[in-house]
Amino acid sequence: MSSGFKALIALVAVAALGAVASAIWVGTRTFEGTVVSNPYDAATHFDEARHHAAGLGWQCHFGPAEYRAGTQTLRFSLSARDGAPIEGASAVVRVSRPGTVRQDAAVTARSEGGGRFAADVHFPEPGLWDLEVRASRGPEALAFDRRVQVER
């Protein structure tokens, strides 16, 4: 084996080790921790929440139809199964990016009467976002989810 060939193999080995070390460094810097500590319990509670929501019969109607990056007012309404507005409720709106918790934010919605609410939400950048409205009235509480596409 020539010394040039040995040097090439050594260079390739060093480059490969450097790539592995870089991947480990990036992985430890971007890991956000456990998303769900107990997936089985989370799935069980999800099913319970779905059955509770079906029994309660509340509905959430979101607006607007278009979402833009930046701060905007999200309007939504809460109604009962028969379409009557849900009076006396409170709501919190949470925005988050799928797959990360870095840009999660929550804001308390203000009631506009007649089951209508408004919340000033901020989308830092375009892309897919999850909206969650957690509505409650006394002991009754439900969460409504919607995935939206945010444009520039």
mmCIF file of the C-alpha atoms, coordinates in Angstrom:
data_MODEL
# 
_entry.id   MODEL 
# 
loop_
_atom_site.group_PDB 
_atom_site.id 
_atom_site.type_symbol 
_atom_site.label_atom_id 
_atom_site.label_alt_id 
_atom_site.label_comp_id 
_atom_site.label_asym_id 
_atom_site.label_entity_id 
_atom_site.label_seq_id 
_atom_site.pdbx_PDB_ins_code 
_atom_site.Cartn_x 
_atom_site.Cartn_y 
_atom_site.Cartn_z 
_atom_site.occupancy 
_atom_site.B_iso_or_equiv 
_atom_site.pdbx_formal_charge 
_atom_site.auth_seq_id 
_atom_site.auth_comp_id 
_atom_site.auth_asym_id 
_atom_site.auth_atom_id 
_atom_site.pdbx_PDB_model_num 
ATOM 1   C CA . MET A 1 1   ? 0.000   0.000  0.000  1.00 0.00 ? 1   MET A CA 1 
ATOM 2   C CA . SER A 1 2   ? 1.334   3.389  -0.894 1.00 0.00 ? 2   SER A CA 1 
ATOM 3   C CA . SER A 1 3   ? 1.607   6.173  1.661  1.00 0.00 ? 3   SER A CA 1 
ATOM 4   C CA . GLY A 1 4   ? -0.746  8.346  -0.440 1.00 0.00 ? 4   GLY A CA 1 
ATOM 5   C CA . PHE A 1 5   ? -3.455  5.668  -0.270 1.00 0.00 ? 5   PHE A CA 1 
ATOM 6   C CA . LYS A 1 6   ? -3.025  5.366  3.521  1.00 0.00 ? 6   LYS A CA 1 
ATOM 7   C CA . ALA A 1 7   ? -3.302  9.132  3.858  1.00 0.00 ? 7   ALA A CA 1 
ATOM 8   C CA . LEU A 1 8   ? -6.535  9.090  1.819  1.00 0.00 ? 8   LEU A CA 1 
ATOM 9   C CA . ILE A 1 9   ? -8.026  6.368  4.056  1.00 0.00 ? 9   ILE A CA 1 
ATOM 10  C CA . ALA A 1 10  ? -7.007  8.337  7.167  1.00 0.00 ? 10  ALA A CA 1 
ATOM 11  C CA . LEU A 1 11  ? -8.596  11.495 5.736  1.00 0.00 ? 11  LEU A CA 1 
ATOM 12  C CA . VAL A 1 12  ? -11.865 9.657  4.944  1.00 0.00 ? 12  VAL A CA 1 
ATOM 13  C CA . ALA A 1 13  ? -11.908 8.150  8.464  1.00 0.00 ? 13  ALA A CA 1 
ATOM 14  C CA . VAL A 1 14  ? -11.381 11.576 10.078 1.00 0.00 ? 14  VAL A CA 1 
ATOM 15  C CA . ALA A 1 15  ? -14.137 13.099 7.895  1.00 0.00 ? 15  ALA A CA 1 
ATOM 16  C CA . ALA A 1 16  ? -16.546 10.282 8.854  1.00 0.00 ? 16  ALA A CA 1 
ATOM 17  C CA . LEU A 1 17  ? -15.815 10.712 12.563 1.00 0.00 ? 17  LEU A CA 1 
ATOM 18  C CA . GLY A 1 18  ? -16.274 14.461 12.183 1.00 0.00 ? 18  GLY A CA 1 
ATOM 19  C CA . ALA A 1 19  ? -19.668 13.918 10.555 1.00 0.00 ? 19  ALA A CA 1 
ATOM 20  C CA . VAL A 1 20  ? -20.772 11.588 13.361 1.00 0.00 ? 20  VAL A CA 1 
ATOM 21  C CA . ALA A 1 21  ? -19.569 14.033 16.027 1.00 0.00 ? 21  ALA A CA 1 
ATOM 22  C CA . SER A 1 22  ? -21.397 16.890 14.271 1.00 0.00 ? 22  SER A CA 1 
ATOM 23  C CA . ALA A 1 23  ? -24.623 14.859 14.103 1.00 0.00 ? 23  ALA A CA 1 
ATOM 24  C CA . ILE A 1 24  ? -24.406 14.076 17.815 1.00 0.00 ? 24  ILE A CA 1 
ATOM 25  C CA . TRP A 1 25  ? -23.762 17.728 18.662 1.00 0.00 ? 25  TRP A CA 1 
ATOM 26  C CA . VAL A 1 26  ? -26.722 18.940 16.558 1.00 0.00 ? 26  VAL A CA 1 
ATOM 27  C CA . GLY A 1 27  ? -28.954 16.223 18.024 1.00 0.00 ? 27  GLY A CA 1 
ATOM 28  C CA . THR A 1 28  ? -28.188 17.198 21.603 1.00 0.00 ? 28  THR A CA 1 
ATOM 29  C CA . ARG A 1 29  ? -28.760 20.895 20.844 1.00 0.00 ? 29  ARG A CA 1 
ATOM 30  C CA . THR A 1 30  ? -32.153 20.414 19.164 1.00 0.00 ? 30  THR A CA 1 
ATOM 31  C CA . PHE A 1 31  ? -33.723 17.646 21.299 1.00 0.00 ? 31  PHE A CA 1 
ATOM 32  C CA . GLU A 1 32  ? -36.814 19.065 22.988 1.00 0.00 ? 32  GLU A CA 1 
ATOM 33  C CA . GLY A 1 33  ? -37.460 16.250 25.430 1.00 0.00 ? 33  GLY A CA 1 
ATOM 34  C CA . THR A 1 34  ? -40.402 13.954 25.778 1.00 0.00 ? 34  THR A CA 1 
ATOM 35  C CA . VAL A 1 35  ? -43.537 15.061 23.968 1.00 0.00 ? 35  VAL A CA 1 
ATOM 36  C CA . VAL A 1 36  ? -45.853 12.693 25.838 1.00 0.00 ? 36  VAL A CA 1 
ATOM 37  C CA . SER A 1 37  ? -44.520 11.036 28.973 1.00 0.00 ? 37  SER A CA 1 
ATOM 38  C CA . ASN A 1 38  ? -46.998 8.159  28.859 1.00 0.00 ? 38  ASN A CA 1 
ATOM 39  C CA . PRO A 1 39  ? -48.422 7.585  25.355 1.00 0.00 ? 39  PRO A CA 1 
ATOM 40  C CA . TYR A 1 40  ? -50.855 4.880  26.472 1.00 0.00 ? 40  TYR A CA 1 
ATOM 41  C CA . ASP A 1 41  ? -52.478 7.125  29.089 1.00 0.00 ? 41  ASP A CA 1 
ATOM 42  C CA . ALA A 1 42  ? -52.542 10.032 26.618 1.00 0.00 ? 42  ALA A CA 1 
ATOM 43  C CA . ALA A 1 43  ? -54.386 7.884  24.072 1.00 0.00 ? 43  ALA A CA 1 
ATOM 44  C CA . THR A 1 44  ? -56.836 6.667  26.709 1.00 0.00 ? 44  THR A CA 1 
ATOM 45  C CA . HIS A 1 45  ? -57.562 10.244 27.815 1.00 0.00 ? 45  HIS A CA 1 
ATOM 46  C CA . PHE A 1 46  ? -57.961 11.279 24.167 1.00 0.00 ? 46  PHE A CA 1 
ATOM 47  C CA . ASP A 1 47  ? -60.695 8.651  23.714 1.00 0.00 ? 47  ASP A CA 1 
ATOM 48  C CA . GLU A 1 48  ? -62.361 9.703  26.962 1.00 0.00 ? 48  GLU A CA 1 
ATOM 49  C CA . ALA A 1 49  ? -62.292 13.336 25.839 1.00 0.00 ? 49  ALA A CA 1 
ATOM 50  C CA . ARG A 1 50  ? -63.857 12.423 22.477 1.00 0.00 ? 50  ARG A CA 1 
ATOM 51  C CA . HIS A 1 51  ? -66.701 10.556 24.199 1.00 0.00 ? 51  HIS A CA 1 
ATOM 52  C CA . HIS A 1 52  ? -67.175 13.428 26.665 1.00 0.00 ? 52  HIS A CA 1 
ATOM 53  C CA . ALA A 1 53  ? -67.292 15.926 23.776 1.00 0.00 ? 53  ALA A CA 1 
ATOM 54  C CA . ALA A 1 54  ? -69.867 13.836 21.932 1.00 0.00 ? 54  ALA A CA 1 
ATOM 55  C CA . GLY A 1 55  ? -72.029 13.654 25.061 1.00 0.00 ? 55  GLY A CA 1 
ATOM 56  C CA . LEU A 1 56  ? -71.754 17.358 25.813 1.00 0.00 ? 56  LEU A CA 1 
ATOM 57  C CA . GLY A 1 57  ? -72.488 18.344 22.224 1.00 0.00 ? 57  GLY A CA 1 
ATOM 58  C CA . TRP A 1 58  ? -70.567 21.626 22.150 1.00 0.00 ? 58  TRP A CA 1 
ATOM 59  C CA . GLN A 1 59  ? -69.328 22.909 18.825 1.00 0.00 ? 59  GLN A CA 1 
ATOM 60  C CA . CYS A 1 60  ? -66.634 25.427 17.979 1.00 0.00 ? 60  CYS A CA 1 
ATOM 61  C CA . HIS A 1 61  ? -66.799 27.413 14.750 1.00 0.00 ? 61  HIS A CA 1 
ATOM 62  C CA . PHE A 1 62  ? -63.494 29.029 13.752 1.00 0.00 ? 62  PHE A CA 1 
ATOM 63  C CA . GLY A 1 63  ? -62.837 32.085 11.627 1.00 0.00 ? 63  GLY A CA 1 
ATOM 64  C CA . PRO A 1 64  ? -61.273 33.631 9.583  1.00 0.00 ? 64  PRO A CA 1 
ATOM 65  C CA . ALA A 1 65  ? -60.761 31.343 6.635  1.00 0.00 ? 65  ALA A CA 1 
ATOM 66  C CA . GLU A 1 66  ? -57.260 32.736 5.955  1.00 0.00 ? 66  GLU A CA 1 
ATOM 67  C CA . TYR A 1 67  ? -54.381 32.945 8.393  1.00 0.00 ? 67  TYR A CA 1 
ATOM 68  C CA . ARG A 1 68  ? -51.350 35.200 7.914  1.00 0.00 ? 68  ARG A CA 1 
ATOM 69  C CA . ALA A 1 69  ? -47.964 35.333 9.637  1.00 0.00 ? 69  ALA A CA 1 
ATOM 70  C CA . GLY A 1 70  ? -47.884 37.964 12.372 1.00 0.00 ? 70  GLY A CA 1 
ATOM 71  C CA . THR A 1 71  ? -50.519 38.956 14.897 1.00 0.00 ? 71  THR A CA 1 
ATOM 72  C CA . GLN A 1 72  ? -54.172 38.725 13.984 1.00 0.00 ? 72  GLN A CA 1 
ATOM 73  C CA . THR A 1 73  ? -57.500 38.408 15.711 1.00 0.00 ? 73  THR A CA 1 
ATOM 74  C CA . LEU A 1 74  ? -58.900 34.892 15.737 1.00 0.00 ? 74  LEU A CA 1 
ATOM 75  C CA . ARG A 1 75  ? -62.656 34.843 16.056 1.00 0.00 ? 75  ARG A CA 1 
ATOM 76  C CA . PHE A 1 76  ? -64.672 31.786 16.980 1.00 0.00 ? 76  PHE A CA 1 
ATOM 77  C CA . SER A 1 77  ? -68.022 30.903 18.466 1.00 0.00 ? 77  SER A CA 1 
ATOM 78  C CA . LEU A 1 78  ? -69.220 28.208 20.805 1.00 0.00 ? 78  LEU A CA 1 
ATOM 79  C CA . SER A 1 79  ? -72.631 26.648 20.444 1.00 0.00 ? 79  SER A CA 1 
ATOM 80  C CA . ALA A 1 80  ? -74.623 23.794 21.903 1.00 0.00 ? 80  ALA A CA 1 
ATOM 81  C CA . ARG A 1 81  ? -75.853 20.790 19.977 1.00 0.00 ? 81  ARG A CA 1 
ATOM 82  C CA . ASP A 1 82  ? -79.076 22.644 19.092 1.00 0.00 ? 82  ASP A CA 1 
ATOM 83  C CA . GLY A 1 83  ? -77.128 25.660 17.786 1.00 0.00 ? 83  GLY A CA 1 
ATOM 84  C CA . ALA A 1 84  ? -77.828 27.894 20.782 1.00 0.00 ? 84  ALA A CA 1 
ATOM 85  C CA . PRO A 1 85  ? -74.826 30.033 21.818 1.00 0.00 ? 85  PRO A CA 1 
ATOM 86  C CA . ILE A 1 86  ? -72.986 28.910 24.926 1.00 0.00 ? 86  ILE A CA 1 
ATOM 87  C CA . GLU A 1 87  ? -73.206 31.816 27.365 1.00 0.00 ? 87  GLU A CA 1 
ATOM 88  C CA . GLY A 1 88  ? -70.990 32.284 30.413 1.00 0.00 ? 88  GLY A CA 1 
ATOM 89  C CA . ALA A 1 89  ? -68.076 30.275 29.060 1.00 0.00 ? 89  ALA A CA 1 
ATOM 90  C CA . SER A 1 90  ? -64.405 31.182 29.072 1.00 0.00 ? 90  SER A CA 1 
ATOM 91  C CA . ALA A 1 91  ? -61.781 30.117 26.550 1.00 0.00 ? 91  ALA A CA 1 
ATOM 92  C CA . VAL A 1 92  ? -58.031 29.954 26.079 1.00 0.00 ? 92  VAL A CA 1 
ATOM 93  C CA . VAL A 1 93  ? -56.468 29.717 22.612 1.00 0.00 ? 93  VAL A CA 1 
ATOM 94  C CA . ARG A 1 94  ? -53.167 27.890 22.175 1.00 0.00 ? 94  ARG A CA 1 
ATOM 95  C CA . VAL A 1 95  ? -51.103 28.031 18.981 1.00 0.00 ? 95  VAL A CA 1 
ATOM 96  C CA . SER A 1 96  ? -48.292 25.573 18.332 1.00 0.00 ? 96  SER A CA 1 
ATOM 97  C CA . ARG A 1 97  ? -46.205 24.106 15.529 1.00 0.00 ? 97  ARG A CA 1 
ATOM 98  C CA . PRO A 1 98  ? -46.607 20.385 14.848 1.00 0.00 ? 98  PRO A CA 1 
ATOM 99  C CA . GLY A 1 99  ? -43.598 18.465 16.149 1.00 0.00 ? 99  GLY A CA 1 
ATOM 100 C CA . THR A 1 100 ? -42.076 21.181 18.330 1.00 0.00 ? 100 THR A CA 1 
ATOM 101 C CA . VAL A 1 101 ? -42.821 23.169 21.460 1.00 0.00 ? 101 VAL A CA 1 
ATOM 102 C CA . ARG A 1 102 ? -40.494 26.081 20.705 1.00 0.00 ? 102 ARG A CA 1 
ATOM 103 C CA . GLN A 1 103 ? -43.125 28.518 19.460 1.00 0.00 ? 103 GLN A CA 1 
ATOM 104 C CA . ASP A 1 104 ? -46.086 27.460 21.598 1.00 0.00 ? 104 ASP A CA 1 
ATOM 105 C CA . ALA A 1 105 ? -48.133 30.325 22.966 1.00 0.00 ? 105 ALA A CA 1 
ATOM 106 C CA . ALA A 1 106 ? -51.459 30.662 24.757 1.00 0.00 ? 106 ALA A CA 1 
ATOM 107 C CA . VAL A 1 107 ? -53.762 33.639 25.120 1.00 0.00 ? 107 VAL A CA 1 
ATOM 108 C CA . THR A 1 108 ? -57.043 34.104 26.981 1.00 0.00 ? 108 THR A CA 1 
ATOM 109 C CA . ALA A 1 109 ? -59.903 34.840 24.605 1.00 0.00 ? 109 ALA A CA 1 
ATOM 110 C CA . ARG A 1 110 ? -62.245 37.709 25.318 1.00 0.00 ? 110 ARG A CA 1 
ATOM 111 C CA . SER A 1 111 ? -65.975 37.156 25.188 1.00 0.00 ? 111 SER A CA 1 
ATOM 112 C CA . GLU A 1 112 ? -67.919 39.268 22.716 1.00 0.00 ? 112 GLU A CA 1 
ATOM 113 C CA . GLY A 1 113 ? -71.294 37.967 23.909 1.00 0.00 ? 113 GLY A CA 1 
ATOM 114 C CA . GLY A 1 114 ? -73.670 35.554 22.271 1.00 0.00 ? 114 GLY A CA 1 
ATOM 115 C CA . GLY A 1 115 ? -71.143 32.704 22.445 1.00 0.00 ? 115 GLY A CA 1 
ATOM 116 C CA . ARG A 1 116 ? -68.665 34.664 20.303 1.00 0.00 ? 116 ARG A CA 1 
ATOM 117 C CA . PHE A 1 117 ? -65.008 35.096 21.276 1.00 0.00 ? 117 PHE A CA 1 
ATOM 118 C CA . ALA A 1 118 ? -61.899 36.854 19.979 1.00 0.00 ? 118 ALA A CA 1 
ATOM 119 C CA . ALA A 1 119 ? -58.220 36.298 20.740 1.00 0.00 ? 119 ALA A CA 1 
ATOM 120 C CA . ASP A 1 120 ? -55.151 38.082 19.377 1.00 0.00 ? 120 ASP A CA 1 
ATOM 121 C CA . VAL A 1 121 ? -52.878 35.247 18.276 1.00 0.00 ? 121 VAL A CA 1 
ATOM 122 C CA . HIS A 1 122 ? -49.369 35.494 16.872 1.00 0.00 ? 122 HIS A CA 1 
ATOM 123 C CA . PHE A 1 123 ? -47.973 33.239 14.154 1.00 0.00 ? 123 PHE A CA 1 
ATOM 124 C CA . PRO A 1 124 ? -44.218 34.003 13.973 1.00 0.00 ? 124 PRO A CA 1 
ATOM 125 C CA . GLU A 1 125 ? -43.815 32.416 10.553 1.00 0.00 ? 125 GLU A CA 1 
ATOM 126 C CA . PRO A 1 126 ? -45.781 30.796 7.749  1.00 0.00 ? 126 PRO A CA 1 
ATOM 127 C CA . GLY A 1 127 ? -46.419 27.049 7.627  1.00 0.00 ? 127 GLY A CA 1 
ATOM 128 C CA . LEU A 1 128 ? -48.615 24.534 9.410  1.00 0.00 ? 128 LEU A CA 1 
ATOM 129 C CA . TRP A 1 129 ? -49.896 25.522 12.845 1.00 0.00 ? 129 TRP A CA 1 
ATOM 130 C CA . ASP A 1 130 ? -52.223 23.878 15.347 1.00 0.00 ? 130 ASP A CA 1 
ATOM 131 C CA . LEU A 1 131 ? -54.951 25.890 17.023 1.00 0.00 ? 131 LEU A CA 1 
ATOM 132 C CA . GLU A 1 132 ? -56.492 24.603 20.219 1.00 0.00 ? 132 GLU A CA 1 
ATOM 133 C CA . VAL A 1 133 ? -59.441 26.269 21.910 1.00 0.00 ? 133 VAL A CA 1 
ATOM 134 C CA . ARG A 1 134 ? -59.999 25.134 25.484 1.00 0.00 ? 134 ARG A CA 1 
ATOM 135 C CA . ALA A 1 135 ? -63.482 26.196 26.484 1.00 0.00 ? 135 ALA A CA 1 
ATOM 136 C CA . SER A 1 136 ? -65.010 25.820 29.930 1.00 0.00 ? 136 SER A CA 1 
ATOM 137 C CA . ARG A 1 137 ? -68.176 26.711 31.753 1.00 0.00 ? 137 ARG A CA 1 
ATOM 138 C CA . GLY A 1 138 ? -68.374 25.630 35.366 1.00 0.00 ? 138 GLY A CA 1 
ATOM 139 C CA . PRO A 1 139 ? -67.321 21.976 35.600 1.00 0.00 ? 139 PRO A CA 1 
ATOM 140 C CA . GLU A 1 140 ? -67.783 21.430 31.856 1.00 0.00 ? 140 GLU A CA 1 
ATOM 141 C CA . ALA A 1 141 ? -64.699 21.759 29.666 1.00 0.00 ? 141 ALA A CA 1 
ATOM 142 C CA . LEU A 1 142 ? -63.735 20.779 26.137 1.00 0.00 ? 142 LEU A CA 1 
ATOM 143 C CA . ALA A 1 143 ? -60.843 21.291 23.765 1.00 0.00 ? 143 ALA A CA 1 
ATOM 144 C CA . PHE A 1 144 ? -61.284 21.897 20.044 1.00 0.00 ? 144 PHE A CA 1 
ATOM 145 C CA . ASP A 1 145 ? -58.372 21.433 17.656 1.00 0.00 ? 145 ASP A CA 1 
ATOM 146 C CA . ARG A 1 146 ? -57.769 22.694 14.163 1.00 0.00 ? 146 ARG A CA 1 
ATOM 147 C CA . ARG A 1 147 ? -54.682 22.546 11.937 1.00 0.00 ? 147 ARG A CA 1 
ATOM 148 C CA . VAL A 1 148 ? -54.290 25.633 9.748  1.00 0.00 ? 148 VAL A CA 1 
ATOM 149 C CA . GLN A 1 149 ? -51.983 26.762 6.973  1.00 0.00 ? 149 GLN A CA 1 
ATOM 150 C CA . VAL A 1 150 ? -50.464 30.160 7.731  1.00 0.00 ? 150 VAL A CA 1 
ATOM 151 C CA . GLU A 1 151 ? -49.431 32.208 4.691  1.00 0.00 ? 151 GLU A CA 1 
ATOM 152 C CA . ARG A 1 152 ? -46.912 35.043 4.460  1.00 0.00 ? 152 ARG A CA 1 
# 
